[in-house]
Amino acid sequence: MTTTIALIRDQMITVVESLTPASFASSKFKAERSYYNFEEWANDHANTCLRRFCVINVGQDPPEVTDHQVEYLRADFLVQVAYPKRLPTSAGTDGLRDLRDLMREDADLIDDYIGAVGGARGNYVSGQCGSVKTSHELREDEAVLFSELNFEVYFNRSVA
């Protein structure tokens, strides 16, 4: 079985959009597909960017193994989720501390469904062999905080 980076990315987007967060559950994850620069878009739409996200392939290693029909590869993906610095009051009363707690909770949820456990949950596409979260950073921008999760994804690709 083989797959492509585009299919893996699209599956990651589908899975994240289907998640129901434990806190502030009325605000679901929504992929922002109409962006050229997601960070710029999020800062321009800070009042409406809560849990908007993008999934980007940020790199790929040369094939680790090939038999000239199928290659085994590793690709790096970034899942970037935007949060306005000013949450609605129903999200918490302790400002940025509550926001950072929400961001960490969401990152754990995303990792549980598209990371290493995602395969056991049936969330990998056919040909995908694994997905491991390698880092999680919280980064502050002008009007938005970003939760940035990096994943290494292992998969088989057809050479033909």
LODREN-905757 format. One record per residue (C-alpha): residue number from 1; chain; z, x, y. Coordinates in steps of 0.001 Angstrom, whole numbers, m for minus. Each point is the difference from the previous one (the first is absolute). Last residue first. Layout:
REM LODREN-905757
num=NUM; cadena=A; up=Z; east=X; north=Y .
...
REM end
This chain:
REM LODREN-905757
num=160; cadena=A; up=m10790; east=5925; north=4476 .
num=159; cadena=A; up=3230; east=1865; north=760 .
num=158; cadena=A; up=2294; east=m2975; north=m670 .
num=157; cadena=A; up=3417; east=345; north=1525 .
num=156; cadena=A; up=3359; east=133; north=m1761 .
num=155; cadena=A; up=3183; east=m399; north=2033 .
num=154; cadena=A; up=3123; east=1600; north=1411 .
num=153; cadena=A; up=1467; east=m1236; north=3287 .
num=152; cadena=A; up=2281; east=2127; north=2155 .
num=151; cadena=A; up=1734; east=m2267; north=2488 .
num=150; cadena=A; up=1159; east=460; north=3579 .
num=149; cadena=A; up=2100; east=m2682; north=1673 .
num=148; cadena=A; up=73; east=m236; north=3780 .
num=147; cadena=A; up=2282; east=m2516; north=1701 .
num=146; cadena=A; up=m1097; east=m212; north=3597 .
num=145; cadena=A; up=2100; east=m1007; north=2992 .
num=144; cadena=A; up=m1802; east=m1640; north=2886 .
num=143; cadena=A; up=19; east=m140; north=3794 .
num=142; cadena=A; up=m924; east=3596; north=811 .
num=141; cadena=A; up=321; east=1646; north=m3419 .
num=140; cadena=A; up=2960; east=597; north=m2316 .
num=139; cadena=A; up=m446; east=1325; north=m3519 .
num=138; cadena=A; up=1885; east=m915; north=m3152 .
num=137; cadena=A; up=m1062; east=2245; north=m2856 .
num=136; cadena=A; up=m370; east=m572; north=m3731 .
num=135; cadena=A; up=m1211; east=2677; north=m2357 .
num=134; cadena=A; up=m1622; east=737; north=m3353 .
num=133; cadena=A; up=m254; east=m3548; north=m1364 .
num=132; cadena=A; up=m1602; east=312; north=m3430 .
num=131; cadena=A; up=m2963; east=m1969; north=m1342 .
num=130; cadena=A; up=m1318; east=156; north=m3552 .
num=129; cadena=A; up=m2930; east=m203; north=m2398 .
num=128; cadena=A; up=m2463; east=m2199; north=1867 .
num=127; cadena=A; up=m3031; east=m733; north=m2164 .
num=126; cadena=A; up=555; east=m3757; north=m15 .
num=125; cadena=A; up=1704; east=m892; north=3272 .
num=124; cadena=A; up=3747; east=460; north=253 .
num=123; cadena=A; up=2337; east=m2926; north=671 .
num=122; cadena=A; up=926; east=m882; north=m3576 .
num=121; cadena=A; up=3750; east=158; north=682 .
num=120; cadena=A; up=300; east=3058; north=m2224 .
num=119; cadena=A; up=m2670; east=1671; north=2117 .
num=118; cadena=A; up=1815; east=m883; north=3208 .
num=117; cadena=A; up=3167; east=1815; north=m1104 .
num=116; cadena=A; up=m1392; east=3354; north=1195 .
num=115; cadena=A; up=m1099; east=m1304; north=3385 .
num=114; cadena=A; up=m1912; east=m3171; north=909 .
num=113; cadena=A; up=2654; east=m2651; north=m684 .
num=112; cadena=A; up=3337; east=1820; north=140 .
num=111; cadena=A; up=m1289; east=2254; north=2802 .
num=110; cadena=A; up=m801; east=m3038; north=2161 .
num=109; cadena=A; up=3481; east=m1426; north=m575 .
num=108; cadena=A; up=1688; east=3328; north=775 .
num=107; cadena=A; up=m2035; east=284; north=3211 .
num=106; cadena=A; up=1004; east=m3547; north=993 .
num=105; cadena=A; up=3700; east=796; north=m386 .
num=104; cadena=A; up=m459; east=3214; north=1966 .
num=103; cadena=A; up=m1764; east=m1880; north=2820 .
num=102; cadena=A; up=2665; east=m2725; north=77 .
num=101; cadena=A; up=2760; east=2621; north=275 .
num=100; cadena=A; up=m1961; east=1684; north=2808 .
num=99; cadena=A; up=m257; east=m3328; north=1829 .
num=98; cadena=A; up=3705; east=m698; north=m448 .
num=97; cadena=A; up=812; east=3394; north=1529 .
num=96; cadena=A; up=m2599; east=m534; north=2733 .
num=95; cadena=A; up=1678; east=m3113; north=1353 .
num=94; cadena=A; up=3333; east=m1009; north=m1479 .
num=93; cadena=A; up=m444; east=m3754; north=98 .
num=92; cadena=A; up=m2271; east=m608; north=m2928 .
num=91; cadena=A; up=m3363; east=m1461; north=m951 .
num=90; cadena=A; up=811; east=m3416; north=1545 .
num=89; cadena=A; up=32; east=1640; north=3435 .
num=88; cadena=A; up=m3749; east=620; north=m153 .
num=87; cadena=A; up=m609; east=3718; north=m298 .
num=86; cadena=A; up=m483; east=2233; north=3015 .
num=85; cadena=A; up=m1225; east=3415; north=m1107 .
num=84; cadena=A; up=m2959; east=m1748; north=m1603 .
num=83; cadena=A; up=m529; east=947; north=m3658 .
num=82; cadena=A; up=m3188; east=1505; north=m1427 .
num=81; cadena=A; up=m623; east=932; north=m3647 .
num=80; cadena=A; up=m2055; east=3049; north=m1017 .
num=79; cadena=A; up=m910; east=488; north=m3639 .
num=78; cadena=A; up=m1550; east=3458; north=m328 .
num=77; cadena=A; up=m1969; east=896; north=m3106 .
num=76; cadena=A; up=m604; east=3361; north=m1648 .
num=75; cadena=A; up=m2486; east=344; north=m2848 .
num=74; cadena=A; up=391; east=1728; north=m3376 .
num=73; cadena=A; up=m2909; east=149; north=m2409 .
num=72; cadena=A; up=m949; east=m158; north=m3683 .
num=71; cadena=A; up=m3788; east=86; north=m347 .
num=70; cadena=A; up=m2168; east=m1979; north=m2423 .
num=69; cadena=A; up=m3537; east=700; north=m1215 .
num=68; cadena=A; up=m283; east=3740; north=623 .
num=67; cadena=A; up=2995; east=618; north=m2293 .
num=66; cadena=A; up=2274; east=467; north=2996 .
num=65; cadena=A; up=3594; east=1018; north=614 .
num=64; cadena=A; up=1898; east=784; north=3183 .
num=63; cadena=A; up=m2774; east=m1369; north=2199 .
num=62; cadena=A; up=70; east=1386; north=3560 .
num=61; cadena=A; up=2908; east=m1347; north=2029 .
num=60; cadena=A; up=m270; east=m3046; north=2222 .
num=59; cadena=A; up=1133; east=m808; north=3497 .
num=58; cadena=A; up=1279; east=m2523; north=2509 .
num=57; cadena=A; up=m965; east=m3258; north=m1725 .
num=56; cadena=A; up=1344; east=m2584; north=2421 .
num=55; cadena=A; up=2015; east=m3160; north=m553 .
num=54; cadena=A; up=782; east=m2055; north=3088 .
num=53; cadena=A; up=2942; east=m2106; north=1043 .
num=52; cadena=A; up=1227; east=m2869; north=2118 .
num=51; cadena=A; up=3669; east=m532; north=m795 .
num=50; cadena=A; up=861; east=m1133; north=3552 .
num=49; cadena=A; up=m3063; east=689; north=2170 .
num=48; cadena=A; up=93; east=m3088; north=2229 .
num=47; cadena=A; up=1963; east=1144; north=3062 .
num=46; cadena=A; up=m1237; east=3593; north=m329 .
num=45; cadena=A; up=m3666; east=m983; north=179 .
num=44; cadena=A; up=m1348; east=2933; north=2052 .
num=43; cadena=A; up=2440; east=2345; north=m1741 .
num=42; cadena=A; up=m1142; east=m1324; north=m3387 .
num=41; cadena=A; up=m3699; east=384; north=854 .
num=40; cadena=A; up=511; east=3576; north=1183 .
num=39; cadena=A; up=1853; east=816; north=m3189 .
num=38; cadena=A; up=m2667; east=m1673; north=m2141 .
num=37; cadena=A; up=m2911; east=1896; north=1556 .
num=36; cadena=A; up=m3265; east=m1750; north=m819 .
num=35; cadena=A; up=1752; east=m3205; north=m854 .
num=34; cadena=A; up=m1337; east=m3302; north=m1275 .
num=33; cadena=A; up=1620; east=238; north=m3415 .
num=32; cadena=A; up=3628; east=m469; north=933 .
num=31; cadena=A; up=1625; east=m789; north=m3311 .
num=30; cadena=A; up=2759; east=m2595; north=176 .
num=29; cadena=A; up=3504; east=365; north=m1381 .
num=28; cadena=A; up=1990; east=m3209; north=235 .
num=27; cadena=A; up=2267; east=m1120; north=2837 .
num=26; cadena=A; up=1852; east=m3041; north=m1368 .
num=25; cadena=A; up=1888; east=2346; north=m2310 .
num=24; cadena=A; up=2202; east=1458; north=2755 .
num=23; cadena=A; up=1794; east=1929; north=m2716 .
num=22; cadena=A; up=m931; east=m7; north=m3693 .
num=21; cadena=A; up=m3693; east=578; north=700 .
num=20; cadena=A; up=m2505; east=m2121; north=m1914 .
num=19; cadena=A; up=m2855; east=2143; north=m1262 .
num=18; cadena=A; up=m3543; east=m1352; north=m387 .
num=17; cadena=A; up=m1379; east=1944; north=2973 .
num=16; cadena=A; up=1289; east=3242; north=m1561 .
num=15; cadena=A; up=m1791; east=m733; north=m3290 .
num=14; cadena=A; up=m3326; east=m901; north=1623 .
num=13; cadena=A; up=56; east=3093; north=2232 .
num=12; cadena=A; up=773; east=2290; north=m2952 .
num=11; cadena=A; up=m2812; east=m1673; north=m1961 .
num=10; cadena=A; up=m2449; east=629; north=2857 .
num=9; cadena=A; up=996; east=3668; north=164 .
num=8; cadena=A; up=m393; east=445; north=m3776 .
num=7; cadena=A; up=m3400; east=m1705; north=64 .
num=6; cadena=A; up=m1169; east=2195; north=2913 .
num=5; cadena=A; up=1232; east=3194; north=m1682 .
num=4; cadena=A; up=m2086; east=m825; north=m3047 .
num=3; cadena=A; up=677; east=m960; north=m3605 .
num=2; cadena=A; up=m543; east=1130; north=m3585 .
num=1; cadena=A; up=899; east=m1250; north=m3470 .
REM end
